[in-house]
Amino acid sequence: MKLVKTISEVRAEVGRARSSGRSIGLVPTMGFLHEGHLSLADRCCELAGYVVMSIYVNPLQFGPSEDFDEYPRALERDLALAEERGVDLVFAPADRELYPTELTVTVAPRRLADRLCGLSRPGHFEGVLTVVGKLFGIVQPDLAVFGQKDFQQAVLIQKMVIDLDMPVRVEVAPTVREADGIAMSSRNEYLSADERRRALSISRGLAGALRSFRSGERDAAMIGRGVLQTMEEAGGVDVEYVEVVSADDLEPVQQADEETVVVVAARVGTTRLIDNARLGAPDPGLARLL
Amino acid sequence: MKLVKTISEVRAEVGRARSSGRSIGLVPTMGFLHEGHLSLADRCCELAGYVVMSIYVNPLQFGPSEDFDEYPRALERDLALAEERGVDLVFAPADRELYPTELTVTVAPRRLADRLCGLSRPGHFEGVLTVVGKLFGIVQPDLAVFGQKDFQQAVLIQKMVIDLDMPVRVEVAPTVREADGIAMSSRNEYLSADERRRALSISRGLAGALRSFRSGERDAAMIGRGVLQTMEEAGGVDVEYVEVVSADDLEPVQQADEETVVVVAARVGTTRLIDNARLGAPDPGLARLL
């Protein structure tokens, strides 16, 4: 595995791999790798002949009062983990490599970003789409793998690729969970033991939604109410939203079906956590809780 | 030369050309080709082994009260001209091919679009950047050629390529003028004989700016005033702006230098015309007027 820090090195390395006939896969991350990221690398290794992982805490997607500075970083450990999982190239640029001057042009959502996480994080998805667009331009991957945990992000990236005719196939890989059900996230690091216990109500709530759907409940309001109740009963969980939406356009639905997703955001202490469950898809980490 | 109407045909044709080792050039146009467009094709043929021209009147870059419906179209004639000039592939999609669904994500300017043409055409440059971004994604050209006549557009496209790390080299080719100095434009078609005579004051004004700069004038306000005066004296020319700006960031300058551009927009009758002159660059079509 090779580590590079500049765009021109990425292009040289990827160009060599492409010339040798290998397809190129990309796994964009902000580092501090956990099993969630590594499952994306695994999936990418299955699908592509040459796997690039970017490790970059993108300032553009953090609001001024958010956790950019304290976001956990551990490059040395990340490199060891990425190598172990078969990544061929890690791209870990400095800010001045990706943003040498003030941006004049960005990739921006017109729709779907003014709701759910977009409401509390204005500019967040513009930051995400812009950096992902840049990474696509730098790496020119045949495919890129994203996690379902960031569901709204995954939807917007899929829309970006379609709307801008980007020649990249997007794969969305299932959420990986700890044994107790909590969705893996670098931000779990911030939680105290007590907060962590309370945070479990999120995945417990989602597991309840799955159980309810599987036993025949189709009323979206009922399903959402159950999740909310579980979270509120835990105490110390400040719910930002619980919504029951269509997987395609994130619009709230009245009748739940296989394409429905329950999406959740909450603050536990000062830590903002998100999670979701697709009602029609298997989620072994949630199923364990049933 | 081949004509195709779908994205998948473009990708197949370009893929074949690329496999045969040819570099790919793109000339995006809205058709109704004149010598200005054809000079871009010539330049592209010099620089690339396989030349794609897109012919598409992009609805996204027209405002609701603008001339989308009446914009002149002449595909048969365009095809003959493009073939004559060595274009290998024309891509002339229908609207539903490029915009099959409502756009969720666009390429948008954050800066530089709130002035000059952007003031009277809100959303115009978002429409331009989005369609050019799409064409880049569809064709994946090594280089693309744009005309200097649309100066603000050319600057924004260059910024887009830099900011989003698009793997495309952008060439900006000089404005081609009629014998009387008027910059070639499909919209010249709209002008009556009388309007056309009045419109000549635009290029005459710019020629005056060049003369003034070459004889040592460096006061941007003085240079701009001369252009404005020439246009106002013609009568029937409704000046939208005359600005003396930096070629790099379109910011107004006080002292003109080789990197300064005089940019102009005016309405003659109902026709909106734009033009510009780089004070440090040769412009044979304007020099002829001196």
Interface residues (C-beta under 8 A of the other chain):
Chain A: I7 R11 T101 E102 L103 T104 V105 T106 V107 A108 P109 R110 R111 L112 L129 T130 G133 K134 L135 G137 I138 Q140 L156 K159 M160 I162 D163 L164 D165 M166 P167
Chain B: I7 R11 T101 E102 L103 T104 V105 T106 V107 A108 P109 R110 R111 L112 L129 T130 G133 K134 L135 G137 I138 Q140 L156 K159 M160 I162 D163 L164 D165 M166 P167
